Amino acid sequence: MTTLAAPYSVGVPQHYTAISISAAVVALVLVLLLQWRPLGRLSFLVPYLCIVAGLGFAAAFLRSWAHSLAGLGRTTIPYVGVAVPIVVAVVLLFIVLYDLWPGHPTNRTTALAATLLPAFGPEIGGFIGYALATALSWLAVTGAALIATTFGV
């Protein structure tokens, strides 16, 4: 009789980092293609693709780097060091949400903020952090499904 292992006991799949970085690079290549003039009408997709790229980088390595920088800020700056990563995450979230509002063109600041948001976003707690985590999870699943469907994986 064969029993299935519980998902938490399986651990991280083999080649997870390579898959995450590959998905992020595919999203960034699509962002670069949308900068091309004939595809300019689809430029509203740039922040979403940058978030998908940020999710891939955050899953691979960027989240651990951001969390270690947050820990460094907590120990280096005595009383306000705890708030620094939260302030960074809130500023990144504001930049991305402002650009997602209809009629605002995407610029490099927004693309960078959207790429870094998945790494710094978990520093926000409470309802806003929960809503952000839910939105990022939805974008991760949607982005993975689109990439898998497009490339026949």
MODELLER restraints for C-alpha pairs under 7 A, 6 or more apart:
rsr = mdl.restraints
at = mdl.atoms
rsr.add(forms.Gaussian(group=physical.xy_distance, feature=features.Distance(at['CA:17:A'], at['CA:60:A']), mean=4.80, stdev=0.5))
rsr.add(forms.Gaussian(group=physical.xy_distance, feature=features.Distance(at['CA:20:A'], at['CA:56:A']), mean=4.48, stdev=0.5))
rsr.add(forms.Gaussian(group=physical.xy_distance, feature=features.Distance(at['CA:20:A'], at['CA:57:A']), mean=6.62, stdev=0.5))
rsr.add(forms.Gaussian(group=physical.xy_distance, feature=features.Distance(at['CA:20:A'], at['CA:59:A']), mean=6.55, stdev=0.5))
rsr.add(forms.Gaussian(group=physical.xy_distance, feature=features.Distance(at['CA:20:A'], at['CA:60:A']), mean=5.96, stdev=0.5))
rsr.add(forms.Gaussian(group=physical.xy_distance, feature=features.Distance(at['CA:21:A'], at['CA:56:A']), mean=5.50, stdev=0.5))
rsr.add(forms.Gaussian(group=physical.xy_distance, feature=features.Distance(at['CA:21:A'], at['CA:57:A']), mean=5.83, stdev=0.5))
rsr.add(forms.Gaussian(group=physical.xy_distance, feature=features.Distance(at['CA:21:A'], at['CA:60:A']), mean=6.51, stdev=0.5))
rsr.add(forms.Gaussian(group=physical.xy_distance, feature=features.Distance(at['CA:23:A'], at['CA:53:A']), mean=6.92, stdev=0.5))
rsr.add(forms.Gaussian(group=physical.xy_distance, feature=features.Distance(at['CA:23:A'], at['CA:56:A']), mean=6.20, stdev=0.5))
rsr.add(forms.Gaussian(group=physical.xy_distance, feature=features.Distance(at['CA:24:A'], at['CA:52:A']), mean=6.52, stdev=0.5))
rsr.add(forms.Gaussian(group=physical.xy_distance, feature=features.Distance(at['CA:24:A'], at['CA:53:A']), mean=3.81, stdev=0.5))
rsr.add(forms.Gaussian(group=physical.xy_distance, feature=features.Distance(at['CA:24:A'], at['CA:54:A']), mean=6.77, stdev=0.5))
rsr.add(forms.Gaussian(group=physical.xy_distance, feature=features.Distance(at['CA:24:A'], at['CA:56:A']), mean=4.80, stdev=0.5))
rsr.add(forms.Gaussian(group=physical.xy_distance, feature=features.Distance(at['CA:24:A'], at['CA:57:A']), mean=6.29, stdev=0.5))
rsr.add(forms.Gaussian(group=physical.xy_distance, feature=features.Distance(at['CA:25:A'], at['CA:53:A']), mean=6.67, stdev=0.5))
rsr.add(forms.Gaussian(group=physical.xy_distance, feature=features.Distance(at['CA:27:A'], at['CA:49:A']), mean=5.39, stdev=0.5))
rsr.add(forms.Gaussian(group=physical.xy_distance, feature=features.Distance(at['CA:27:A'], at['CA:50:A']), mean=6.79, stdev=0.5))
rsr.add(forms.Gaussian(group=physical.xy_distance, feature=features.Distance(at['CA:27:A'], at['CA:52:A']), mean=6.55, stdev=0.5))
rsr.add(forms.Gaussian(group=physical.xy_distance, feature=features.Distance(at['CA:27:A'], at['CA:53:A']), mean=5.40, stdev=0.5))
rsr.add(forms.Gaussian(group=physical.xy_distance, feature=features.Distance(at['CA:28:A'], at['CA:49:A']), mean=6.95, stdev=0.5))
rsr.add(forms.Gaussian(group=physical.xy_distance, feature=features.Distance(at['CA:28:A'], at['CA:50:A']), mean=6.61, stdev=0.5))
rsr.add(forms.Gaussian(group=physical.xy_distance, feature=features.Distance(at['CA:28:A'], at['CA:53:A']), mean=6.22, stdev=0.5))
rsr.add(forms.Gaussian(group=physical.xy_distance, feature=features.Distance(at['CA:31:A'], at['CA:46:A']), mean=5.55, stdev=0.5))
rsr.add(forms.Gaussian(group=physical.xy_distance, feature=features.Distance(at['CA:31:A'], at['CA:49:A']), mean=6.46, stdev=0.5))
rsr.add(forms.Gaussian(group=physical.xy_distance, feature=features.Distance(at['CA:34:A'], at['CA:40:A']), mean=5.92, stdev=0.5))
rsr.add(forms.Gaussian(group=physical.xy_distance, feature=features.Distance(at['CA:34:A'], at['CA:42:A']), mean=6.48, stdev=0.5))
rsr.add(forms.Gaussian(group=physical.xy_distance, feature=features.Distance(at['CA:34:A'], at['CA:43:A']), mean=5.72, stdev=0.5))
rsr.add(forms.Gaussian(group=physical.xy_distance, feature=features.Distance(at['CA:47:A'], at['CA:110:A']), mean=6.98, stdev=0.5))
rsr.add(forms.Gaussian(group=physical.xy_distance, feature=features.Distance(at['CA:47:A'], at['CA:111:A']), mean=5.82, stdev=0.5))
rsr.add(forms.Gaussian(group=physical.xy_distance, feature=features.Distance(at['CA:47:A'], at['CA:114:A']), mean=5.93, stdev=0.5))
rsr.add(forms.Gaussian(group=physical.xy_distance, feature=features.Distance(at['CA:50:A'], at['CA:111:A']), mean=5.90, stdev=0.5))
rsr.add(forms.Gaussian(group=physical.xy_distance, feature=features.Distance(at['CA:50:A'], at['CA:114:A']), mean=5.46, stdev=0.5))
rsr.add(forms.Gaussian(group=physical.xy_distance, feature=features.Distance(at['CA:50:A'], at['CA:115:A']), mean=4.96, stdev=0.5))
rsr.add(forms.Gaussian(group=physical.xy_distance, feature=features.Distance(at['CA:51:A'], at['CA:114:A']), mean=4.94, stdev=0.5))
rsr.add(forms.Gaussian(group=physical.xy_distance, feature=features.Distance(at['CA:51:A'], at['CA:115:A']), mean=5.08, stdev=0.5))
rsr.add(forms.Gaussian(group=physical.xy_distance, feature=features.Distance(at['CA:51:A'], at['CA:118:A']), mean=6.90, stdev=0.5))
rsr.add(forms.Gaussian(group=physical.xy_distance, feature=features.Distance(at['CA:52:A'], at['CA:139:A']), mean=6.73, stdev=0.5))
rsr.add(forms.Gaussian(group=physical.xy_distance, feature=features.Distance(at['CA:52:A'], at['CA:140:A']), mean=6.15, stdev=0.5))
rsr.add(forms.Gaussian(group=physical.xy_distance, feature=features.Distance(at['CA:52:A'], at['CA:143:A']), mean=6.20, stdev=0.5))
rsr.add(forms.Gaussian(group=physical.xy_distance, feature=features.Distance(at['CA:53:A'], at['CA:115:A']), mean=6.20, stdev=0.5))
rsr.add(forms.Gaussian(group=physical.xy_distance, feature=features.Distance(at['CA:54:A'], at['CA:114:A']), mean=6.94, stdev=0.5))
rsr.add(forms.Gaussian(group=physical.xy_distance, feature=features.Distance(at['CA:54:A'], at['CA:115:A']), mean=4.06, stdev=0.5))
rsr.add(forms.Gaussian(group=physical.xy_distance, feature=features.Distance(at['CA:54:A'], at['CA:116:A']), mean=5.84, stdev=0.5))
rsr.add(forms.Gaussian(group=physical.xy_distance, feature=features.Distance(at['CA:54:A'], at['CA:118:A']), mean=5.75, stdev=0.5))
rsr.add(forms.Gaussian(group=physical.xy_distance, feature=features.Distance(at['CA:55:A'], at['CA:118:A']), mean=5.48, stdev=0.5))
rsr.add(forms.Gaussian(group=physical.xy_distance, feature=features.Distance(at['CA:55:A'], at['CA:140:A']), mean=6.67, stdev=0.5))
rsr.add(forms.Gaussian(group=physical.xy_distance, feature=features.Distance(at['CA:58:A'], at['CA:118:A']), mean=6.19, stdev=0.5))
rsr.add(forms.Gaussian(group=physical.xy_distance, feature=features.Distance(at['CA:58:A'], at['CA:119:A']), mean=5.03, stdev=0.5))
rsr.add(forms.Gaussian(group=physical.xy_distance, feature=features.Distance(at['CA:62:A'], at['CA:119:A']), mean=5.84, stdev=0.5))
rsr.add(forms.Gaussian(group=physical.xy_distance, feature=features.Distance(at['CA:63:A'], at['CA:119:A']), mean=4.38, stdev=0.5))
rsr.add(forms.Gaussian(group=physical.xy_distance, feature=features.Distance(at['CA:63:A'], at['CA:120:A']), mean=6.97, stdev=0.5))
rsr.add(forms.Gaussian(group=physical.xy_distance, feature=features.Distance(at['CA:66:A'], at['CA:119:A']), mean=6.12, stdev=0.5))
rsr.add(forms.Gaussian(group=physical.xy_distance, feature=features.Distance(at['CA:66:A'], at['CA:120:A']), mean=6.13, stdev=0.5))
rsr.add(forms.Gaussian(group=physical.xy_distance, feature=features.Distance(at['CA:70:A'], at['CA:85:A']), mean=5.42, stdev=0.5))
rsr.add(forms.Gaussian(group=physical.xy_distance, feature=features.Distance(at['CA:73:A'], at['CA:81:A']), mean=4.91, stdev=0.5))
rsr.add(forms.Gaussian(group=physical.xy_distance, feature=features.Distance(at['CA:73:A'], at['CA:82:A']), mean=6.91, stdev=0.5))
rsr.add(forms.Gaussian(group=physical.xy_distance, feature=features.Distance(at['CA:73:A'], at['CA:84:A']), mean=6.89, stdev=0.5))
rsr.add(forms.Gaussian(group=physical.xy_distance, feature=features.Distance(at['CA:74:A'], at['CA:81:A']), mean=4.19, stdev=0.5))
rsr.add(forms.Gaussian(group=physical.xy_distance, feature=features.Distance(at['CA:74:A'], at['CA:82:A']), mean=4.87, stdev=0.5))
rsr.add(forms.Gaussian(group=physical.xy_distance, feature=features.Distance(at['CA:75:A'], at['CA:81:A']), mean=6.94, stdev=0.5))
rsr.add(forms.Gaussian(group=physical.xy_distance, feature=features.Distance(at['CA:85:A'], at['CA:123:A']), mean=6.41, stdev=0.5))
rsr.add(forms.Gaussian(group=physical.xy_distance, feature=features.Distance(at['CA:86:A'], at['CA:123:A']), mean=5.53, stdev=0.5))
rsr.add(forms.Gaussian(group=physical.xy_distance, feature=features.Distance(at['CA:86:A'], at['CA:124:A']), mean=5.49, stdev=0.5))
rsr.add(forms.Gaussian(group=physical.xy_distance, feature=features.Distance(at['CA:89:A'], at['CA:117:A']), mean=6.61, stdev=0.5))
rsr.add(forms.Gaussian(group=physical.xy_distance, feature=features.Distance(at['CA:89:A'], at['CA:120:A']), mean=5.17, stdev=0.5))
rsr.add(forms.Gaussian(group=physical.xy_distance, feature=features.Distance(at['CA:89:A'], at['CA:121:A']), mean=5.25, stdev=0.5))
rsr.add(forms.Gaussian(group=physical.xy_distance, feature=features.Distance(at['CA:89:A'], at['CA:123:A']), mean=6.73, stdev=0.5))
rsr.add(forms.Gaussian(group=physical.xy_distance, feature=features.Distance(at['CA:89:A'], at['CA:124:A']), mean=6.64, stdev=0.5))
rsr.add(forms.Gaussian(group=physical.xy_distance, feature=features.Distance(at['CA:92:A'], at['CA:113:A']), mean=5.16, stdev=0.5))
rsr.add(forms.Gaussian(group=physical.xy_distance, feature=features.Distance(at['CA:92:A'], at['CA:117:A']), mean=5.86, stdev=0.5))
rsr.add(forms.Gaussian(group=physical.xy_distance, feature=features.Distance(at['CA:93:A'], at['CA:117:A']), mean=6.54, stdev=0.5))
rsr.add(forms.Gaussian(group=physical.xy_distance, feature=features.Distance(at['CA:95:A'], at['CA:110:A']), mean=6.12, stdev=0.5))
rsr.add(forms.Gaussian(group=physical.xy_distance, feature=features.Distance(at['CA:95:A'], at['CA:113:A']), mean=6.66, stdev=0.5))
rsr.add(forms.Gaussian(group=physical.xy_distance, feature=features.Distance(at['CA:96:A'], at['CA:110:A']), mean=5.89, stdev=0.5))
rsr.add(forms.Gaussian(group=physical.xy_distance, feature=features.Distance(at['CA:96:A'], at['CA:113:A']), mean=6.42, stdev=0.5))
rsr.add(forms.Gaussian(group=physical.xy_distance, feature=features.Distance(at['CA:96:A'], at['CA:114:A']), mean=5.81, stdev=0.5))
rsr.add(forms.Gaussian(group=physical.xy_distance, feature=features.Distance(at['CA:99:A'], at['CA:105:A']), mean=6.83, stdev=0.5))
rsr.add(forms.Gaussian(group=physical.xy_distance, feature=features.Distance(at['CA:99:A'], at['CA:106:A']), mean=6.36, stdev=0.5))
rsr.add(forms.Gaussian(group=physical.xy_distance, feature=features.Distance(at['CA:99:A'], at['CA:110:A']), mean=6.78, stdev=0.5))
rsr.add(forms.Gaussian(group=physical.xy_distance, feature=features.Distance(at['CA:122:A'], at['CA:129:A']), mean=6.41, stdev=0.5))
